């Protein structure tokens, strides 16, 4: 996951989902900093997940981290059109994200990943497990995302904006 360590980004739900998976080979990397760092570290310790969950702090190498990941998990309560989510899609990652405006504008449930209610720990756990158990499913969803996000490429968006301004001034 990528995002500030605050209540809105909802990292606690995924930490609990990782605990529910009960699979020591699962590693959850959280890129970001913020006021909930100590609270999240305490939850990780309380659940005995110190070897599975890493808070990586502020990072400038998100794309490289995405390339070593198997799944991008994005449990926010509120988002606009998330750059972090679009970057993960462009890296070809399958996604498990909260079913909210912004996220569900980008991720079609079952096509690019899975959308889950933000506080549904069991739903996040189940969706992550599906992707971990079936690499070919993750590959198909990731390839779909990589193709779909091309329509949000900066060059294409700039051309669309130019067309809008041309039409307004015509």
KETILUM-640198 format. One line per field, with one value per residue: x, y, z of N, C-alpha, C in turn; residue in one letter. Coordinates in nm, 4 decimals, m for minus. Layout:
<pts>
n.east <- [X  ...]
n.north <- [Y  ...]
n.up <- [Z  ...]
ca.east <- [X  ...]
ca.north <- [Y  ...]
ca.up <- [Z  ...]
c.east <- [X  ...]
c.north <- [Y  ...]
c.up <- [Z  ...]
res <- [A  ...]
</pts>
This chain:
<pts>
n.east <- [0.0842  0.0346  0.0438  m0.0427  0.0049  m0.2644  m0.6013  m0.7859  m0.6601  m0.6690  m0.5063  m0.5139  m0.7160  m0.6111  m0.3863  m0.5118  m0.6384  m0.4187  m0.3312  m0.5478  m0.5173  m0.3200  m0.0696  0.2572  0.4292  0.3319  0.3931  0.3483  0.3882  0.4038  0.4071  0.4764  0.4268  0.3249  0.0821  m0.0194  0.1757  0.3015  0.0774  m0.0005  0.2303  0.2138  m0.0210  0.0657  0.2626  0.1063  m0.0462  0.1461  0.2907  0.5361  0.7360  0.6156  0.4875  0.5834  0.6590  0.7562  0.8067  0.8545  0.8934  1.0811  1.0919  0.8674  0.7687  0.9596  0.9207  0.6564  0.7049  0.8159  0.6118  0.3233  0.0578  m0.1437  m0.2688  m0.5309  m0.6924  m0.8479  m1.0800  m1.1741  m1.1125  m0.9808  m0.9133  m0.6840  m0.3368  m0.1465  m0.2827  m0.3196  m0.0521  0.0173  m0.1505  m0.0404  0.1991  0.1217  m0.0046  m0.2371  m0.5249  m0.6520  m0.8956  m1.0699  m1.4192  m1.5007  m1.5761  m1.3637  m1.1640  m1.3316  m1.3835  m1.1631  m1.0936  m1.2471  m1.4534  m1.3484  m1.2301  m0.9987  m0.9146  m1.0232  m1.2974  m1.3797  m1.5734  m1.4693  m1.4151  m1.4205  m1.2678  m1.2565  m1.3308  m1.1171  m0.9108  m0.9972  m0.9973  m0.7274  m0.6158  m0.7275  m0.5837  m0.3218  m0.3323  m0.3773  m0.1819  m0.2074  m0.4528  m0.3978  m0.2096  m0.3691  m0.5546  m0.3771  m0.2622  m0.4888  m0.5306  m0.2973  m0.3362  m0.5829  m0.5217  m0.3777  m0.5331  m0.5321  m0.2920  m0.0534  m0.0024  m0.2300  m0.4348  m0.3625  m0.4020  m0.6797  m0.7592  m0.6687  m0.8407  m1.0852  m1.0506  m1.0146  m1.2680  m1.4263  m1.3447  m1.4275]
n.north <- [m0.1192  0.2287  0.5394  0.8095  0.7697  0.7695  0.8002  0.7980  0.6540  0.3960  0.1710  m0.0111  m0.1992  m0.3670  m0.4655  m0.6190  m0.7969  m0.9321  m1.0612  m1.2311  m1.3955  m1.5705  m1.6586  m1.6920  m1.6335  m1.4165  m1.0819  m0.7472  m0.4367  m0.1023  0.2078  0.5284  0.8046  0.9416  1.0521  0.8212  0.6320  0.5131  0.3981  0.2110  0.0511  m0.0514  m0.2064  m0.3955  m0.5231  m0.6191  m0.8081  m0.9841  m0.9621  m0.8649  m0.9582  m0.9645  m0.7312  m0.4240  m0.0925  0.1368  0.4063  0.7387  0.7267  0.7338  0.5566  0.4185  0.2957  0.0957  m0.0570  m0.1370  m0.3077  m0.5315  m0.6341  m0.8485  m0.7895  m0.4969  m0.3246  m0.1251  0.0384  0.2732  0.5109  0.7369  0.8763  1.0601  1.0612  0.8416  0.8769  0.6959  0.4517  0.4477  0.4340  0.1804  0.0228  0.0786  m0.0508  m0.3049  m0.4460  m0.6561  m0.5496  m0.4965  m0.3173  m0.0581  m0.0190  0.2493  0.5848  0.6983  0.4898  0.2799  0.3906  0.3348  0.0622  m0.2249  m0.4485  m0.7771  m0.7645  m0.5975  m0.6395  m0.6612  m0.5140  m0.3982  m0.3441  m0.0734  m0.1374  m0.4104  m0.6595  m0.9400  m0.9564  m0.8236  m0.9986  m1.2412  m1.1698  m1.1053  m1.3549  m1.5082  m1.4033  m1.4662  m1.7424  m1.8044  m1.7453  m1.7028  m1.5767  m1.3331  m1.2384  m1.2063  m1.0095  m0.8025  m0.7529  m0.6609  m0.4222  m0.2811  m0.2367  m0.0967  0.1411  0.2905  0.4741  0.6864  0.8040  1.0683  1.2095  1.1488  1.2511  1.5237  1.5880  1.5525  1.7560  1.9808  1.9614  2.0099  2.2775  2.3979  2.3568  2.5063  2.7627  2.7934]
n.up <- [0.0000  m0.0564  0.0955  0.3164  0.6671  0.8132  0.9471  0.7303  0.5260  0.6160  0.6892  0.8973  0.8542  0.6537  0.7823  0.9788  0.8074  0.6976  0.9269  0.9627  0.7401  0.8197  0.7231  0.7128  0.5027  0.3685  0.3040  0.3943  0.2716  0.3585  0.2268  0.3226  0.5473  0.8650  1.1163  1.2435  1.2758  1.5116  1.6349  1.4397  1.4358  1.6954  1.6710  1.4838  1.6361  1.8515  1.7157  1.6467  1.4062  1.3276  1.1554  0.9155  0.8348  0.7155  0.7744  0.5620  0.5468  0.4065  0.0582  m0.2459  m0.4434  m0.5423  m0.7764  m0.8257  m0.5958  m0.6410  m0.8545  m0.7347  m0.5958  m0.5503  m0.5344  m0.5195  m0.2531  m0.1410  0.0807  0.1376  0.2887  0.1585  m0.1607  m0.4376  m0.7744  m0.7632  m0.7734  m0.6770  m0.7035  m0.9811  m1.0625  m0.9655  m1.1228  m1.3739  m1.3436  m1.3748  m1.1718  m0.9970  m0.8128  m0.4863  m0.3487  m0.1647  m0.2067  m0.3242  m0.4421  m0.7000  m0.6537  m0.7525  m0.9943  m1.1366  m1.0923  m1.1948  m1.0457  m1.0281  m1.2765  m1.2930  m1.0502  m0.7121  m0.5470  m0.2274  0.0653  0.2736  0.5536  0.5656  0.6786  0.6443  0.3754  0.2448  0.3185  0.2016  m0.0725  m0.1175  m0.0641  m0.2740  m0.4917  m0.4185  m0.4194  m0.6834  m0.9265  m1.2017  m1.2246  m1.0943  m1.2774  m1.5101  m1.4210  m1.3575  m1.6120  m1.7434  m1.5992  m1.6675  m1.9382  m1.9341  m1.7945  m1.9681  m2.1019  m1.9344  m1.9588  m1.9507  m2.1929  m2.3480  m2.1865  m2.1832  m2.4545  m2.4712  m2.2968  m2.4399  m2.6622  m2.5361  m2.4515  m2.7024  m2.8147  m2.6427  m2.6968  m2.9553]
ca.east <- [0.0000  0.1005  m0.0440  m0.0114  m0.0390  m0.3723  m0.7251  m0.8500  m0.5948  m0.7285  m0.4103  m0.5474  m0.7982  m0.5260  m0.3048  m0.5984  m0.6600  m0.2961  m0.3378  m0.6518  m0.4643  m0.2407  0.0280  0.3802  0.5028  0.2743  0.4572  0.2700  0.4731  0.3274  0.4911  0.4148  0.4528  0.2105  0.0582  m0.0593  0.2861  0.3165  m0.0438  0.0081  0.3374  0.1601  m0.1137  0.1497  0.3252  0.0003  m0.0899  0.2610  0.3197  0.6570  0.8163  0.5345  0.4398  0.6897  0.6284  0.8778  0.8244  0.8470  0.9747  1.0857  1.1089  0.7404  0.7561  1.0429  0.8525  0.5429  0.7528  0.8462  0.4883  0.2303  m0.0762  m0.1508  m0.3861  m0.5593  m0.8159  m0.8913  m1.2214  m1.2049  m1.0078  m1.0177  m0.8571  m0.5574  m0.2128  m0.0852  m0.3565  m0.2878  0.0858  0.0147  m0.2105  0.0575  0.3024  0.0640  m0.0443  m0.3780  m0.5554  m0.7620  m0.9151  m1.2006  m1.5221  m1.5372  m1.5570  m1.2218  m1.1126  m1.4152  m1.3755  m1.0462  m1.0913  m1.3721  m1.4501  m1.3357  m1.1575  m0.8653  m0.8909  m1.1446  m1.3377  m1.4287  m1.6118  m1.3470  m1.3879  m1.4463  m1.1415  m1.2705  m1.3325  m0.9795  m0.8352  m1.0423  m0.9531  m0.5811  m0.5905  m0.7586  m0.4734  m0.2021  m0.3514  m0.3905  m0.0936  m0.2555  m0.5592  m0.3286  m0.1510  m0.4767  m0.6066  m0.2706  m0.2532  m0.6062  m0.5043  m0.1916  m0.3989  m0.6881  m0.4706  m0.3171  m0.6217  m0.5040  m0.1558  m0.0443  m0.0145  m0.3698  m0.5134  m0.3310  m0.4717  m0.8222  m0.7747  m0.6550  m0.9654  m1.1895  m1.0273  m1.0422  m1.4138  m1.4812  m1.3109  m1.4743]
ca.north <- [0.0000  0.3586  0.6429  0.8661  0.6885  0.8409  0.7217  0.7854  0.5525  0.2708  0.0600  m0.1079  m0.3061  m0.4637  m0.5320  m0.7227  m0.8980  m1.0130  m1.1476  m1.3305  m1.4906  m1.6689  m1.7110  m1.6185  m1.5931  m1.2908  m0.9592  m0.6276  m0.3177  0.0226  0.3237  0.6521  0.8472  1.0146  1.0542  0.6928  0.5365  0.4371  0.3180  0.0970  m0.0365  m0.1203  m0.3090  m0.4995  m0.5969  m0.6879  m0.9227  m1.0706  m0.9560  m0.7831  m1.0111  m0.9649  m0.5984  m0.3256  0.0468  0.1785  0.5512  0.8138  0.6605  0.7924  0.4432  0.3452  0.2108  m0.0228  m0.1388  m0.1993  m0.4157  m0.6527  m0.6745  m0.9379  m0.7315  m0.3634  m0.3187  0.0174  0.0309  0.4067  0.5468  0.8409  0.9056  1.1190  0.9689  0.8201  0.8567  0.5712  0.3414  0.4474  0.3846  0.0352  m0.0345  0.0911  m0.1521  m0.4359  m0.5167  m0.6718  m0.4584  m0.5155  m0.1816  m0.0261  0.0111  0.3897  0.6717  0.7110  0.3538  0.2010  0.4509  0.2748  m0.0838  m0.2964  m0.5681  m0.9006  m0.7465  m0.5454  m0.6713  m0.6793  m0.4004  m0.4481  m0.2351  m0.0319  m0.1994  m0.5538  m0.7312  m1.0717  m0.9363  m0.7968  m1.1218  m1.3373  m1.1234  m1.1214  m1.4994  m1.5512  m1.3644  m1.5411  m1.8835  m1.8221  m1.6482  m1.6690  m1.4778  m1.2068  m1.1957  m1.1571  m0.8832  m0.7039  m0.7163  m0.5781  m0.2890  m0.2172  m0.1925  0.0014  0.2689  0.3654  0.5853  0.7959  0.8516  1.2153  1.2590  1.1360  1.3457  1.6585  1.6056  1.5697  1.8904  2.0752  1.9541  2.0774  2.4222  2.4404  2.3593  2.6157  2.8893  2.7932]
ca.up <- [0.0000  m0.0557  0.1470  0.4476  0.7809  0.8808  0.9548  0.6005  0.4411  0.6628  0.6866  1.0026  0.7977  0.5836  0.8847  1.0362  0.7020  0.6918  1.0449  0.9346  0.6410  0.8934  0.6271  0.7421  0.3818  0.3196  0.3523  0.3604  0.2739  0.3589  0.1947  0.3667  0.6842  0.9177  1.2609  1.3014  1.2695  1.6364  1.6550  1.3481  1.4855  1.8131  1.6228  1.4238  1.7465  1.9249  1.6360  1.6208  1.2627  1.3078  1.0446  0.7939  0.7976  0.7235  0.7454  0.4927  0.5518  0.2813  m0.0435  m0.3812  m0.5342  m0.5405  m0.8953  m0.8025  m0.4947  m0.7100  m0.9410  m0.6568  m0.5285  m0.6195  m0.5241  m0.4610  m0.1653  m0.1252  0.1587  0.1822  0.3056  0.0591  m0.2587  m0.5655  m0.8724  m0.6941  m0.8490  m0.6296  m0.7657  m1.1241  m1.0771  m0.9451  m1.2431  m1.4826  m1.3179  m1.4029  m1.0498  m0.9614  m0.7029  m0.3925  m0.2970  m0.1096  m0.3069  m0.3034  m0.5583  m0.7297  m0.6724  m0.8430  m1.1275  m1.2016  m1.0784  m1.2146  m0.9627  m1.1038  m1.4032  m1.2633  m0.9098  m0.6333  m0.4645  m0.0986  0.1559  0.3424  0.6837  0.5534  0.6973  0.5816  0.2304  0.2013  0.3372  0.0998  m0.2047  m0.1229  m0.0720  m0.4107  m0.5788  m0.3796  m0.4540  m0.8287  m0.9920  m1.3354  m1.2044  m1.0706  m1.4050  m1.5991  m1.3674  m1.3727  m1.7537  m1.7716  m1.5431  m1.7455  m2.0621  m1.9052  m1.7446  m2.0791  m2.1384  m1.8410  m1.9842  m1.9531  m2.3314  m2.3901  m2.1069  m2.2328  m2.5828  m2.4404  m2.2399  m2.5517  m2.7388  m2.4575  m2.4604  m2.8412  m2.8341  m2.5621  m2.7635  m3.0950]
c.east <- [0.0877  0.0010  m0.0035  m0.0660  m0.1402  m0.4988  m0.7878  m0.7895  m0.6222  m0.6338  m0.4433  m0.6277  m0.7114  m0.4339  m0.3862  m0.6260  m0.5382  m0.2935  m0.4352  m0.6041  m0.3845  m0.1407  0.1581  0.4606  0.4484  0.3461  0.3720  0.3599  0.3843  0.4257  0.4170  0.4537  0.3308  0.1882  0.0217  0.0541  0.2955  0.1960  m0.0419  0.1159  0.2910  0.0636  m0.0359  0.2109  0.2210  m0.0439  0.0248  0.3041  0.4466  0.7419  0.7409  0.4956  0.5509  0.6373  0.7564  0.9023  0.8090  0.9409  0.9703  1.0984  0.9837  0.7285  0.8385  0.9782  0.7320  0.5882  0.7926  0.7219  0.4076  0.0908  m0.0615  m0.2803  m0.4066  m0.6937  m0.8779  m1.0424  m1.2660  m1.0853  m1.0684  m0.9787  m0.7118  m0.4400  m0.1473  m0.1517  m0.3244  m0.1461  0.0907  m0.0446  m0.1107  0.1723  0.2495  0.0250  m0.1955  m0.4023  m0.6676  m0.7790  m1.0550  m1.2935  m1.5774  m1.5169  m1.4074  m1.1624  m1.1978  m1.4343  m1.2615  m1.0493  m1.2316  m1.3626  m1.4488  m1.2598  m1.0153  m0.8234  m1.0235  m1.1708  m1.4125  m1.4718  m1.4928  m1.3153  m1.4076  m1.3152  m1.1471  m1.2680  m1.1943  m0.8972  m0.8694  m0.9899  m0.8019  m0.5471  m0.6192  m0.6419  m0.3453  m0.2113  m0.3532  m0.3092  m0.1449  m0.3704  m0.4975  m0.2673  m0.2547  m0.5296  m0.5032  m0.2545  m0.3706  m0.5830  m0.4026  m0.2477  m0.4993  m0.6312  m0.4049  m0.4033  m0.6031  m0.3623  m0.1570  m0.0636  m0.1596  m0.4563  m0.4883  m0.3997  m0.6208  m0.8487  m0.7636  m0.7829  m1.0775  m1.1734  m1.0517  m1.1916  m1.4795  m1.4589  m1.3560  m1.6041]
c.north <- [0.1242  0.4594  0.6874  0.7750  0.7694  0.7551  0.6986  0.6739  0.4110  0.1505  m0.0485  m0.2264  m0.4104  m0.5356  m0.6451  m0.8338  m0.9889  m1.1089  m1.2622  m1.4360  m1.6026  m1.7394  m1.6323  m1.5765  m1.4626  m1.1742  m0.8411  m0.5061  m0.1950  0.1371  0.4492  0.6826  0.9215  0.9906  0.9194  0.5904  0.4510  0.3482  0.1937  m0.0013  m0.1157  m0.2324  m0.4263  m0.5869  m0.6795  m0.8143  m1.0183  m1.0735  m0.8776  m0.8304  m1.0091  m0.8261  m0.4976  m0.1877  0.1072  0.3284  0.6153  0.7513  0.7388  0.6825  0.3551  0.2515  0.0831  m0.1156  m0.2080  m0.3183  m0.5420  m0.7074  m0.7714  m0.8772  m0.5896  m0.3570  m0.1734  0.0340  0.1640  0.4185  0.6484  0.8579  0.9899  1.0166  0.9490  0.7946  0.7255  0.4501  0.3337  0.3977  0.2332  m0.0347  m0.0327  m0.0094  m0.2934  m0.5154  m0.5387  m0.5917  m0.5148  m0.3797  m0.1652  0.0171  0.1511  0.4649  0.6919  0.5743  0.2760  0.2690  0.3883  0.1225  m0.1405  m0.4278  m0.6929  m0.8877  m0.6961  m0.5776  m0.6893  m0.5539  m0.4555  m0.3268  m0.2017  m0.1023  m0.3508  m0.6328  m0.8664  m1.0604  m0.9071  m0.9246  m1.2229  m1.2981  m1.1380  m1.2695  m1.5526  m1.5222  m1.4403  m1.6872  m1.9088  m1.7150  m1.6083  m1.5675  m1.3402  m1.1515  m1.1387  m1.0210  m0.7715  m0.6583  m0.6287  m0.4350  m0.2123  m0.1618  m0.0797  0.1386  0.3520  0.4843  0.7055  0.8491  1.0035  1.2710  1.2566  1.2370  1.4892  1.6860  1.6273  1.7089  1.9970  2.0784  2.0275  2.2283  2.4746  2.4533  2.4718  2.7489  2.8961  2.8672]
c.up <- [0.0000  m0.0004  0.2858  0.5576  0.8618  0.8781  0.8188  0.5163  0.4898  0.6592  0.7899  0.9469  0.7290  0.6814  0.9479  0.9345  0.6882  0.8108  1.0208  0.8340  0.7071  0.8008  0.6447  0.6192  0.3228  0.3858  0.3047  0.3805  0.2663  0.3372  0.2352  0.5096  0.7347  1.0651  1.3222  1.3055  1.3962  1.6640  1.5654  1.3924  1.6076  1.7725  1.5622  1.5328  1.8229  1.8512  1.6021  1.4756  1.2300  1.1896  0.9120  0.7455  0.8216  0.6860  0.6901  0.4953  0.4141  0.1798  m0.1742  m0.4865  m0.5400  m0.6605  m0.8782  m0.6996  m0.5576  m0.7939  m0.8642  m0.5870  m0.6153  m0.6296  m0.4698  m0.3821  m0.1249  m0.0534  0.2023  0.2006  0.2013  m0.0325  m0.3694  m0.6703  m0.8310  m0.7883  m0.8069  m0.6934  m0.9147  m1.1496  m1.0615  m1.0672  m1.3586  m1.4665  m1.3404  m1.2804  m1.0438  m0.8335  m0.6161  m0.3251  m0.2401  m0.2226  m0.2803  m0.4344  m0.5785  m0.7552  m0.7717  m0.9789  m1.2070  m1.2008  m1.0942  m1.1381  m1.0503  m1.2341  m1.3802  m1.1211  m0.8407  m0.5515  m0.3422  m0.0160  0.2457  0.4742  0.6838  0.5574  0.6269  0.4293  0.1746  0.2084  0.2278  m0.0388  m0.2218  m0.1389  m0.2121  m0.5045  m0.5453  m0.4210  m0.6045  m0.9014  m1.1300  m1.3278  m1.1824  m1.1977  m1.4998  m1.5523  m1.3837  m1.5164  m1.7957  m1.7222  m1.6262  m1.8770  m2.0364  m1.8695  m1.8548  m2.1211  m2.0459  m1.8558  m2.0008  m2.0936  m2.3784  m2.3157  m2.1543  m2.3657  m2.5609  m2.3833  m2.3494  m2.6342  m2.6658  m2.4701  m2.6012  m2.8634  m2.7563  m2.6333  m2.9081  m3.1103]
res <- [X  X  X  X  X  X  X  X  X  X  X  X  X  X  X  X  X  X  X  X  X  X  X  X  X  X  X  X  X  X  X  X  X  X  X  X  X  X  X  X  X  X  X  X  X  X  X  X  X  X  X  X  X  X  X  X  X  X  X  X  X  X  X  X  X  X  X  X  X  X  X  X  X  X  X  X  X  X  X  X  X  X  X  X  X  X  X  X  X  X  X  X  X  X  X  X  X  X  X  X  X  X  X  X  X  X  X  X  X  X  X  X  X  X  X  X  X  X  X  X  X  X  X  X  X  X  X  X  X  X  X  X  X  X  X  X  X  X  X  X  X  X  X  X  X  X  X  X  X  X  X  X  X  X  X  X  X  X  X  X  X  X  X  X  X  X  X  X  X  X]
</pts>
